[in-house]
């Protein structure tokens, strides 16, 4: 059978509809057209031959982007069950020309965002929703299943029926869309008028070449417009003056999860995994689907037997019969699964919906597909490192002492610097050492656009990351931006970019007089030096910059802390003091004098009355932890801070700085009766009116303690001062503790401690 003598064969479809896909194949087999036109950008015509490549495995998408702005891009996704893909493969197997016929991407990408709407409040009509509502359905997906997916084209396997029956469904759907277009016009899809004018132009060109012996596969919404009698002049008028940009096109992998979003043709579907199953399973689709569900649940250690599958099939069939449906749909199968296999729980059902109803299938494109050089280099490294791009989340543990793992780490860090977020660093389990990294990987189709965008920086990942880092350093305005960039360069092993970054860092540090920004920048530099050590990177120049920054902080911090800070500013600066203290500990290995100078700064802060209490208390605590503040001096400073002359708010701030947070302050108070007694005495003497003001600070301080610490403190306070004392000196200690250190018991663990601290193959020094 050939296309109708009244005109070409117009096959109106639902994008990504398996029923439409089967019907298109049957219609093309029946009509045997001399050419096939498909909704899609004509710039993709040169790539259609790749659809026959064995390395092309849908879901894939045709990607078009502006040549000078890769971020301005559009996708046309195709799955195995997409009617357009079926038509492409049919034409290639039949040996007839196949071409795209939609408005060129050169015009659509040049249009301003939102140009599809003439009016900001325009309402776009969903044709399937209107038809479903007209038929008495409240769910368009359910209506589509009943009228298309479950009826096939005349046979149980979806391939039966004569030519008239095969084409009758397309005629009926076209008539329904014609009625909708009469009632709603363009339905709020104002850009469609321009697209349809171009499609008619392409059809006229096909008619001159093939007569009416060609077929058109497009969205059913467009069929009435393509049948309409319009003049060439009218269509040219709609197309005149359209903006235009130069575009580049290629194929990229797509995922079922992305098909579940409205994109590409504007036809996102909610259950791509289910639709793929309906397309692949030519017989007994419900039984095969429920067998897949059982396999998934068994893999998750749930007890599911063959009897469960049989009962679920029976229940799904019963539900479909009760509701007057030809076959069970997704709704009936999920209800049967919940009742029979999930014991009524929605938790395992959510897993089924995620893994099977949607799915994480990731397509593949052949190596012959055009890509930017950066993408080719990335693909080469992925293969050499055996780092496969996958659609589902997966965790990757790396040991940086191994060459392959270190190379994977460098690649992922370089990609992050380029804005290609394939991997996200996460906290490592079981180790806090710098030699271990944990990443969470997930490849999204949009990352192909990010790779194309990053291609302006270089042809390889290393060259592009280096150039991007140098450009970022030159354009950075804040000191914190440059220090963070230096850290990322060391993580990514960008030794060639470091000189430019360090020059920018030295320039910003020399000009910046804000001690808070200096203090915020130092910890990142210290971490960078540590990362440089574990990766074998020479960071000598960075150490010089960090040392100079630390010296400036030591000079500028005491005056800055005594400059009448409010509570928020004092709390922020207290955090910076913690950060600088940790950084000095890392830097002091190369400059022992730096530790002494920093300790002098802390002593100044701890003893200066004009410094806010939260900073004074924190400085005292840091000195005590480092063994640079005797217990007697600590008690004296606390006594001064909590004296009646001090304001309650300042005293509460001192307590928060000294004993707050996760710094082990609670444990310190449990083991030091003097400090606990000073706090207890002060708290009892706080006036009632002031107590309400300091209560939030105290709750924040003590509320962060571990439950066991809070119980111990409560017991000590309950006994009260001297509550555990007796005549003997031994009774002056808390219950369960001796009054003094037992040297013999302490010496018993020395050997074990030396063994733990000894380097591999060596013995710890005495």
PELINSUL-V481737 format. One record per backbone hydrogen bond with DSSP energy under -1.0 kcal/mol. NH is the residue of the N-H (numbers start at 1). CO is the residue of the C=O. E is the energy in kcal/mol with one decimal. If there is no record, write none. Layout:
# PELINSUL-V481737
nh=NH co=CO e=E
nh=NH co=CO e=E
This chain:
# PELINSUL-V481737
nh=7 co=4 e=-1.7
nh=9 co=214 e=-2.1
nh=11 co=216 e=-3.3
nh=13 co=218 e=-2.6
nh=17 co=14 e=-1.5
nh=21 co=17 e=-2.3
nh=22 co=18 e=-2.4
nh=23 co=19 e=-2.2
nh=24 co=20 e=-2.8
nh=25 co=21 e=-2.1
nh=26 co=22 e=-2.3
nh=27 co=23 e=-2.7
nh=28 co=24 e=-2.7
nh=29 co=25 e=-2.3
nh=30 co=26 e=-1.9
nh=31 co=27 e=-2.8
nh=32 co=28 e=-2.7
nh=34 co=213 e=-3.1
nh=36 co=97 e=-2.2
nh=37 co=215 e=-3.1
nh=38 co=99 e=-2.6
nh=39 co=217 e=-2.1
nh=44 co=41 e=-2.1
nh=45 co=42 e=-2.1
nh=47 co=44 e=-1.5
nh=48 co=45 e=-1.2
nh=50 co=47 e=-1.3
nh=51 co=48 e=-1.8
nh=52 co=49 e=-1.5
nh=53 co=50 e=-1.6
nh=56 co=53 e=-2.1
nh=57 co=364 e=-2.7
nh=60 co=78 e=-2.3
nh=61 co=252 e=-2.4
nh=62 co=76 e=-2.0
nh=63 co=250 e=-3.4
nh=64 co=74 e=-2.4
nh=65 co=248 e=-2.4
nh=66 co=72 e=-2.3
nh=67 co=246 e=-2.9
nh=72 co=69 e=-2.5
nh=73 co=71 e=-1.2
nh=74 co=64 e=-2.4
nh=76 co=62 e=-1.7
nh=78 co=60 e=-3.4
nh=82 co=79 e=-1.8
nh=86 co=82 e=-2.2
nh=87 co=83 e=-2.3
nh=88 co=84 e=-2.3
nh=89 co=85 e=-2.6
nh=90 co=86 e=-2.3
nh=91 co=87 e=-2.4
nh=92 co=88 e=-2.1
nh=93 co=89 e=-2.3
nh=94 co=90 e=-2.4
nh=95 co=91 e=-1.0
nh=96 co=91 e=-2.2
nh=99 co=36 e=-2.2
nh=101 co=38 e=-2.2
nh=102 co=40 e=-2.9
nh=107 co=104 e=-1.3
nh=108 co=104 e=-2.0
nh=109 co=105 e=-2.8
nh=111 co=107 e=-1.1
nh=115 co=112 e=-2.0
nh=117 co=114 e=-1.7
nh=122 co=119 e=-1.8
nh=125 co=187 e=-3.1
nh=130 co=126 e=-2.1
nh=131 co=127 e=-2.4
nh=132 co=128 e=-2.6
nh=133 co=129 e=-2.3
nh=134 co=130 e=-2.3
nh=135 co=131 e=-1.7
nh=136 co=133 e=-1.2
nh=137 co=132 e=-3.2
nh=143 co=139 e=-2.0
nh=144 co=140 e=-2.6
nh=145 co=141 e=-2.2
nh=146 co=142 e=-2.0
nh=147 co=143 e=-2.4
nh=148 co=144 e=-2.2
nh=149 co=144 e=-1.4
nh=150 co=145 e=-3.0
nh=152 co=148 e=-1.4
nh=154 co=151 e=-1.3
nh=158 co=155 e=-1.5
nh=166 co=162 e=-2.4
nh=167 co=163 e=-2.3
nh=168 co=164 e=-1.5
nh=171 co=167 e=-2.0
nh=172 co=168 e=-2.6
nh=173 co=169 e=-2.4
nh=174 co=170 e=-2.4
nh=175 co=171 e=-2.4
nh=176 co=172 e=-2.1
nh=177 co=173 e=-2.2
nh=178 co=174 e=-2.0
nh=179 co=175 e=-2.0
nh=180 co=176 e=-1.8
nh=181 co=177 e=-2.6
nh=182 co=178 e=-1.9
nh=183 co=179 e=-1.7
nh=184 co=180 e=-3.1
nh=185 co=181 e=-1.9
nh=187 co=184 e=-2.3
nh=189 co=186 e=-2.0
nh=190 co=188 e=-1.3
nh=192 co=189 e=-1.7
nh=193 co=190 e=-1.1
nh=195 co=191 e=-2.0
nh=196 co=192 e=-3.2
nh=197 co=193 e=-1.5
nh=198 co=194 e=-1.9
nh=199 co=195 e=-2.4
nh=200 co=196 e=-2.2
nh=201 co=197 e=-1.5
nh=202 co=198 e=-2.2
nh=203 co=199 e=-2.2
nh=204 co=200 e=-2.1
nh=205 co=201 e=-1.9
nh=206 co=202 e=-2.2
nh=207 co=203 e=-2.4
nh=208 co=204 e=-1.9
nh=209 co=205 e=-1.1
nh=210 co=206 e=-3.5
nh=211 co=207 e=-2.0
nh=213 co=210 e=-1.4
nh=214 co=212 e=-1.3
nh=215 co=35 e=-2.4
nh=216 co=9 e=-3.1
nh=217 co=37 e=-2.8
nh=218 co=11 e=-1.7
nh=220 co=13 e=-2.4
nh=222 co=219 e=-2.0
nh=226 co=222 e=-2.0
nh=227 co=223 e=-1.7
nh=228 co=224 e=-1.1
nh=235 co=231 e=-1.8
nh=236 co=232 e=-2.5
nh=237 co=233 e=-2.0
nh=238 co=234 e=-1.5
nh=239 co=235 e=-1.4
nh=240 co=236 e=-1.2
nh=242 co=239 e=-1.1
nh=245 co=106 e=-1.4
nh=248 co=65 e=-2.5
nh=250 co=63 e=-2.0
nh=252 co=61 e=-2.4
nh=254 co=59 e=-2.2
nh=256 co=361 e=-1.5
nh=259 co=255 e=-1.5
nh=260 co=256 e=-1.0
nh=261 co=258 e=-1.7
nh=266 co=263 e=-1.2
nh=267 co=263 e=-1.1
nh=269 co=259 e=-2.3
nh=273 co=357 e=-1.6
nh=274 co=357 e=-1.4
nh=275 co=271 e=-2.2
nh=276 co=272 e=-2.6
nh=277 co=273 e=-1.7
nh=278 co=274 e=-2.3
nh=279 co=275 e=-2.0
nh=280 co=276 e=-2.0
nh=281 co=277 e=-3.0
nh=282 co=280 e=-1.0
nh=288 co=284 e=-2.2
nh=289 co=285 e=-2.2
nh=290 co=286 e=-2.6
nh=291 co=287 e=-1.6
nh=292 co=288 e=-1.7
nh=293 co=289 e=-2.2
nh=294 co=290 e=-2.2
nh=295 co=291 e=-2.1
nh=296 co=292 e=-2.2
nh=297 co=293 e=-2.4
nh=298 co=294 e=-2.4
nh=299 co=295 e=-2.0
nh=301 co=298 e=-2.1
nh=302 co=297 e=-2.3
nh=304 co=302 e=-1.2
nh=309 co=305 e=-1.4
nh=310 co=306 e=-2.4
nh=311 co=307 e=-2.5
nh=312 co=308 e=-2.4
nh=313 co=309 e=-2.4
nh=314 co=310 e=-2.2
nh=315 co=311 e=-2.5
nh=316 co=312 e=-2.5
nh=317 co=313 e=-2.5
nh=318 co=314 e=-2.4
nh=319 co=315 e=-2.6
nh=320 co=316 e=-2.3
nh=321 co=317 e=-2.4
nh=322 co=318 e=-2.5
nh=323 co=319 e=-1.5
nh=324 co=321 e=-1.2
nh=325 co=320 e=-3.1
nh=333 co=329 e=-2.4
nh=334 co=330 e=-2.4
nh=335 co=331 e=-2.1
nh=336 co=332 e=-2.3
nh=337 co=333 e=-2.4
nh=338 co=334 e=-2.6
nh=339 co=335 e=-2.0
nh=340 co=336 e=-2.7
nh=341 co=337 e=-1.6
nh=342 co=337 e=-1.7
nh=344 co=338 e=-3.4
nh=345 co=342 e=-2.1
nh=350 co=346 e=-1.9
nh=351 co=347 e=-1.2
nh=352 co=348 e=-1.9
nh=353 co=349 e=-2.5
nh=354 co=350 e=-2.0
nh=355 co=351 e=-2.9
nh=356 co=352 e=-2.6
nh=357 co=352 e=-1.9
nh=358 co=353 e=-1.6
nh=359 co=354 e=-2.2
nh=363 co=254 e=-2.7
nh=364 co=57 e=-2.2
nh=369 co=366 e=-1.6
nh=376 co=372 e=-1.6
nh=377 co=373 e=-2.3
nh=378 co=374 e=-2.4
nh=379 co=375 e=-2.6
nh=380 co=376 e=-2.2
nh=381 co=377 e=-2.3
nh=382 co=378 e=-2.6
nh=383 co=379 e=-2.0
nh=384 co=380 e=-2.4
nh=385 co=381 e=-2.3
nh=387 co=382 e=-3.0
nh=394 co=441 e=-1.7
nh=396 co=439 e=-3.1
nh=398 co=437 e=-3.2
nh=400 co=435 e=-3.4
nh=402 co=399 e=-2.3
nh=406 co=402 e=-2.6
nh=407 co=403 e=-2.2
nh=408 co=404 e=-2.1
nh=409 co=405 e=-2.4
nh=410 co=406 e=-2.3
nh=411 co=407 e=-2.2
nh=412 co=408 e=-2.4
nh=413 co=409 e=-2.5
nh=414 co=410 e=-2.4
nh=415 co=411 e=-2.3
nh=416 co=412 e=-2.0
nh=417 co=413 e=-2.0
nh=418 co=414 e=-1.4
nh=419 co=416 e=-1.3
nh=420 co=415 e=-3.0
nh=422 co=420 e=-2.0
nh=424 co=440 e=-1.7
nh=426 co=438 e=-2.9
nh=436 co=433 e=-1.1
nh=437 co=398 e=-2.2
nh=439 co=396 e=-2.6
nh=440 co=424 e=-2.2
nh=441 co=394 e=-3.0
nh=442 co=422 e=-2.0
nh=443 co=390 e=-2.9
nh=447 co=444 e=-2.0
nh=448 co=445 e=-1.9
nh=450 co=446 e=-1.6
nh=451 co=447 e=-2.4
nh=452 co=448 e=-1.9
nh=453 co=449 e=-2.6
nh=454 co=450 e=-2.4
nh=456 co=453 e=-1.3
nh=457 co=454 e=-2.1
nh=464 co=460 e=-2.7
nh=465 co=461 e=-2.5
nh=466 co=462 e=-2.3
nh=467 co=463 e=-2.4
nh=468 co=464 e=-2.5
nh=469 co=465 e=-2.4
nh=470 co=466 e=-2.2
nh=471 co=467 e=-2.2
nh=472 co=468 e=-2.6
nh=473 co=469 e=-2.3
nh=474 co=470 e=-2.0
nh=475 co=471 e=-1.7
nh=482 co=478 e=-1.3
nh=483 co=479 e=-2.3
nh=484 co=480 e=-2.3
nh=485 co=481 e=-1.9
nh=486 co=482 e=-2.5
nh=487 co=483 e=-2.1
nh=488 co=484 e=-2.1
nh=489 co=485 e=-2.4
nh=490 co=486 e=-2.0
nh=491 co=487 e=-2.2
nh=492 co=488 e=-2.1
nh=494 co=489 e=-2.7
nh=495 co=493 e=-1.4
nh=498 co=494 e=-1.1
nh=501 co=497 e=-2.0
nh=502 co=498 e=-3.3
nh=503 co=499 e=-2.2
nh=504 co=500 e=-2.0
nh=505 co=501 e=-2.3
nh=506 co=502 e=-2.8
nh=507 co=503 e=-2.3
nh=508 co=504 e=-2.5
nh=509 co=505 e=-2.5
nh=510 co=506 e=-2.0
nh=511 co=507 e=-1.4
nh=512 co=508 e=-1.6
nh=518 co=514 e=-2.1
nh=519 co=515 e=-2.9
nh=520 co=516 e=-2.0
nh=521 co=517 e=-1.6
nh=522 co=518 e=-1.7
nh=525 co=521 e=-1.5
nh=526 co=522 e=-2.4
nh=527 co=523 e=-2.6
nh=528 co=524 e=-2.0
nh=529 co=525 e=-2.1
nh=530 co=526 e=-1.8
nh=531 co=527 e=-2.7
nh=532 co=528 e=-2.7
nh=533 co=529 e=-1.7
nh=534 co=530 e=-2.0
nh=535 co=531 e=-1.8
nh=536 co=533 e=-1.0
nh=537 co=532 e=-2.6
nh=543 co=539 e=-1.9
nh=544 co=540 e=-1.7
nh=545 co=541 e=-1.8
nh=546 co=542 e=-2.5
nh=547 co=543 e=-2.5
nh=548 co=544 e=-2.1
nh=549 co=545 e=-2.2
nh=550 co=546 e=-2.4
nh=551 co=547 e=-2.1
nh=552 co=548 e=-1.9
nh=553 co=549 e=-1.9
nh=554 co=550 e=-2.3
nh=555 co=551 e=-1.6
nh=556 co=552 e=-2.4
nh=557 co=553 e=-2.5
nh=560 co=556 e=-1.7
nh=561 co=557 e=-2.2
nh=570 co=566 e=-2.5
nh=571 co=567 e=-2.3
nh=572 co=568 e=-2.3
nh=573 co=569 e=-2.5
nh=574 co=570 e=-2.3
nh=575 co=571 e=-1.6
nh=576 co=572 e=-1.7
nh=577 co=573 e=-2.3
nh=578 co=574 e=-1.9
nh=579 co=575 e=-2.2
nh=580 co=576 e=-2.9
nh=581 co=577 e=-2.3
nh=582 co=578 e=-2.2
nh=583 co=579 e=-2.1
nh=584 co=580 e=-3.0
nh=585 co=581 e=-1.7
nh=586 co=582 e=-1.2
nh=587 co=583 e=-2.2
nh=588 co=584 e=-2.3
nh=590 co=587 e=-1.4
nh=594 co=591 e=-1.2
nh=596 co=592 e=-1.2
nh=597 co=593 e=-2.3
nh=598 co=594 e=-2.3
nh=599 co=595 e=-2.2
nh=600 co=596 e=-1.9
nh=601 co=597 e=-1.7
nh=602 co=598 e=-2.2
nh=603 co=599 e=-2.3
nh=604 co=600 e=-2.0
nh=605 co=601 e=-2.3
nh=606 co=602 e=-2.7
nh=607 co=603 e=-1.5
nh=611 co=608 e=-1.4
nh=616 co=612 e=-2.3
nh=617 co=613 e=-3.0
nh=618 co=614 e=-1.4
nh=619 co=615 e=-2.6
nh=620 co=616 e=-2.3
nh=621 co=617 e=-2.1
nh=622 co=618 e=-2.4
nh=623 co=619 e=-2.2
nh=624 co=620 e=-2.3
nh=625 co=621 e=-2.5
nh=626 co=622 e=-1.6
nh=627 co=624 e=-1.3
nh=628 co=623 e=-2.6
nh=634 co=630 e=-2.2
nh=635 co=631 e=-2.4
nh=636 co=632 e=-2.0
nh=637 co=633 e=-2.5
nh=638 co=634 e=-2.5
nh=639 co=635 e=-2.4
nh=640 co=636 e=-2.2
nh=641 co=637 e=-2.5
nh=642 co=638 e=-2.1
nh=643 co=640 e=-1.1
nh=646 co=643 e=-1.8
nh=651 co=647 e=-2.5
nh=652 co=648 e=-2.6
nh=653 co=649 e=-2.0
nh=654 co=650 e=-2.0
nh=655 co=651 e=-2.0
nh=656 co=652 e=-2.4
nh=657 co=653 e=-2.6
nh=658 co=654 e=-2.4
nh=659 co=655 e=-3.2
nh=660 co=656 e=-1.8
nh=668 co=664 e=-1.8
nh=669 co=665 e=-2.0
nh=670 co=666 e=-2.0
nh=671 co=667 e=-1.6
nh=676 co=672 e=-2.0
nh=677 co=673 e=-2.7
nh=678 co=674 e=-2.3
nh=679 co=675 e=-2.1
nh=680 co=676 e=-2.6
nh=681 co=677 e=-2.8
nh=682 co=678 e=-2.3
nh=683 co=679 e=-2.7
nh=684 co=680 e=-2.2
nh=685 co=681 e=-1.3
nh=686 co=683 e=-1.0
nh=691 co=687 e=-2.2
nh=692 co=688 e=-1.0
nh=694 co=690 e=-1.8
nh=695 co=691 e=-1.5
nh=698 co=694 e=-2.2
nh=699 co=695 e=-2.9
nh=700 co=696 e=-2.3
nh=701 co=697 e=-2.0
nh=702 co=698 e=-2.9
nh=703 co=699 e=-2.3
nh=705 co=702 e=-1.3
nh=710 co=706 e=-2.3
nh=711 co=707 e=-2.2
nh=712 co=708 e=-2.1
nh=713 co=709 e=-2.6
nh=714 co=710 e=-2.4
nh=715 co=711 e=-2.2
nh=716 co=712 e=-2.3
nh=717 co=713 e=-2.6
nh=718 co=714 e=-2.2
nh=719 co=715 e=-1.9
nh=720 co=716 e=-1.3
nh=723 co=720 e=-2.2
nh=725 co=722 e=-1.2
nh=731 co=728 e=-1.0
nh=732 co=729 e=-1.8
nh=733 co=730 e=-1.1
nh=737 co=734 e=-2.3
nh=746 co=742 e=-2.0
nh=747 co=743 e=-2.6
nh=748 co=744 e=-1.0
nh=749 co=746 e=-1.2
nh=750 co=747 e=-1.3
nh=753 co=749 e=-2.4
nh=754 co=750 e=-2.5
nh=755 co=751 e=-1.9
nh=756 co=752 e=-2.2
nh=757 co=753 e=-2.1
nh=758 co=754 e=-1.1
nh=762 co=759 e=-2.5
